[in-house]
Amino acid sequence: MLKLNNINKIFNESTADEKIALDRINLTLNVGDFVTVIGSNGAGKSTMLNMVSGALTPDFGQIYINGEEVTKLPEFKRSKLIGRVFQDPMSGTAPTMTIEENLAIAYSRNKKRSLKIGVDKQRKELFLHSLESLHLNLENRLNAKVGLLSGGERQALSLLMATFTKPSILLLDEHTAALDPSRAELITNLTEKLVKKDNLTTLMVTHNMQQALDLGNRLIMMDKGQIILEVGEEEKKHLTIEKLMQEFQRIRGQKLTSDRALLSS
Ligand SMILES: Nc1ncnc2c1ncn2[C@@H]1O[C@H](COP(=O)(O)OP(=O)(O)OP(=O)(O)O)[C@@H](O)[C@H]1O
C-alpha cells in the first residue's frame, strides 16, 4: 500500500525559475491497485514517481509504504520496496553484463546472500522459466551481453527485473514510449501479465490515453502539480478519451487543442 500525504515540491524556490512541481498531493493506493497517470508536459508526473522512489524528498508532507513512513528513507534503502522501469530501455539494465548477471543482480536485491549448494541451479531454473514467459527467446541467450539486445528486448528484461522480487510498489515511467508500436504493445501486454500475476501495486505514467484507459483499475490526471481528476474502478470501465478531454475542459476551463501530448492515443 502507498500513501502520499500533502506532498509538496517547489524547485528553485524564491528565484525567477521557481516551479511548483507538486502542489500538496494526496494519493492512496491499496494493495493491488494499478493506477495510470496522465497529464500534460511538466504536470509533475515524474516528480511524483521520484518522491515515491526516494530520488527526491518533499518540502513537506509524508510518504508511507505498507503503513511505514519512508519520507526520509534514502533511495538505496527504499529500492528493496520498489521496482521501477524508465522510458529509456538503456537505463534499467547493465549493458556490459550478461542477461544472467543482470537477473542475478535483480534477484539478490531483496535476498540475503546464500552459499547453499543447489541454490545456483535453482536460481538458474527460475531465470530460465521467467525468461521463457517473455516469449522473446531470451532463455537461449543467458550469456549474451544486454547491450546487444534490441530496445524492446531490453525493456522486457527491465520489466522482468523490476518485478522479480515482487516489489511493494511498481513504478512505470512512460516505459513503452520509446518503443515502436508493435514492441510497445508487447511490453504493455507483458506489464499487464506481470502485474496481475503478483497483484502488484502499480503507478504507471503514460502519454498514451488509450493505454491509460486499457490498463489498470484506476486513473488520475495531473496538471500544474495537482491531481485534478481521480477515476475509480467502476467509472474507469466506461471511460473514453472523449470523456477525459471533456473532464479536463470542465475542470480547467480550457481546451486541449494545442496539447496533443496529453491526448495522443
Ligand atoms: N530537478 C529539477 N529542477 C528544476 N525544475 C524541475 C526539476 N525537475 C522537474 N522540474 C520541473 O518541475 C515540473 C514538473 O516536472 P515533471 O518532470 O515532474 O513533469 P512531467 O509531468 O513528468 O512532465 P513530462 O510529461 O514532460 O515528462 C516541470 O516544470 C519541470 O520543468
The ligand as a Tripos MOL2 file, in Angstrom:
@<TRIPOS>MOLECULE
LIG
   31    33     1     0     0
SMALL
NO_CHARGES

@<TRIPOS>ATOM
      1 N1         15.3850   18.9700  -10.9690 N.pl3     1 LIG1
      2 C1         14.5510   19.9390  -11.3720 C.ar      1 LIG1
      3 N2         14.9270   21.2450  -11.2650 N.ar      1 LIG1
      4 C2         14.0880   22.2340  -11.6380 C.ar      1 LIG1
      5 N3         12.8610   22.0240  -12.1450 N.ar      1 LIG1
      6 C3         12.4390   20.7570  -12.2830 C.ar      1 LIG1
      7 C4         13.2710   19.6500  -11.9050 C.ar      1 LIG1
      8 N4         12.5860   18.5100  -12.1450 N.ar      1 LIG1
      9 C5         11.4020   18.8810  -12.6630 C.ar      1 LIG1
     10 N5         11.3100   20.2210  -12.7380 N.ar      1 LIG1
     11 C6         10.1440   20.9940  -13.2060 C.3       1 LIG1
     12 O1          9.0210   20.5900  -12.4560 O.3       1 LIG1
     13 C7          7.8640   20.4770  -13.3070 C.3       1 LIG1
     14 C8          7.3230   19.0680  -13.2430 C.3       1 LIG1
     15 O2          8.2260   18.2100  -13.9320 O.3       1 LIG1
     16 P1          7.9550   16.6580  -14.1720 P.3       1 LIG1
     17 O3          9.1620   16.1050  -14.8310 O.co2     1 LIG1
     18 O4          7.5080   16.0330  -12.9200 O.co2     1 LIG1
     19 O5          6.7260   16.7120  -15.1780 O.3       1 LIG1
     20 P2          6.0600   15.5290  -16.0110 P.3       1 LIG1
     21 O6          4.5970   15.6100  -15.7500 O.co2     1 LIG1
     22 O7          6.7150   14.2420  -15.7170 O.co2     1 LIG1
     23 O8          6.3370   16.0220  -17.4800 O.3       1 LIG1
     24 P3          6.6720   15.2310  -18.8500 P.3       1 LIG1
     25 O9          5.3820   14.5880  -19.2570 O.co2     1 LIG1
     26 O10         7.0650   16.3260  -19.7520 O.co2     1 LIG1
     27 O11         7.7590   14.2480  -18.5550 O.co2     1 LIG1
     28 C9          8.3210   20.8890  -14.6940 C.3       1 LIG1
     29 O12         8.0130   22.2430  -14.8840 O.3       1 LIG1
     30 C10         9.8310   20.6870  -14.6590 C.3       1 LIG1
     31 O13        10.4840   21.5810  -15.5290 O.3       1 LIG1
@<TRIPOS>BOND
     1     1     2 1
     2     2     3 ar
     3     2     7 ar
     4     3     4 ar
     5     4     5 ar
     6     5     6 ar
     7     6     7 ar
     8     6    10 ar
     9     7     8 ar
    10     8     9 ar
    11     9    10 ar
    12    10    11 1
    13    11    12 1
    14    11    30 1
    15    12    13 1
    16    13    14 1
    17    13    28 1
    18    14    15 1
    19    15    16 1
    20    16    17 2
    21    16    18 1
    22    16    19 1
    23    19    20 1
    24    20    21 2
    25    20    22 1
    26    20    23 1
    27    23    24 1
    28    24    25 2
    29    24    26 1
    30    24    27 1
    31    28    29 1
    32    28    30 1
    33    30    31 1
@<TRIPOS>SUBSTRUCTURE
     1 LIG1         1 GROUP 0 **** ****
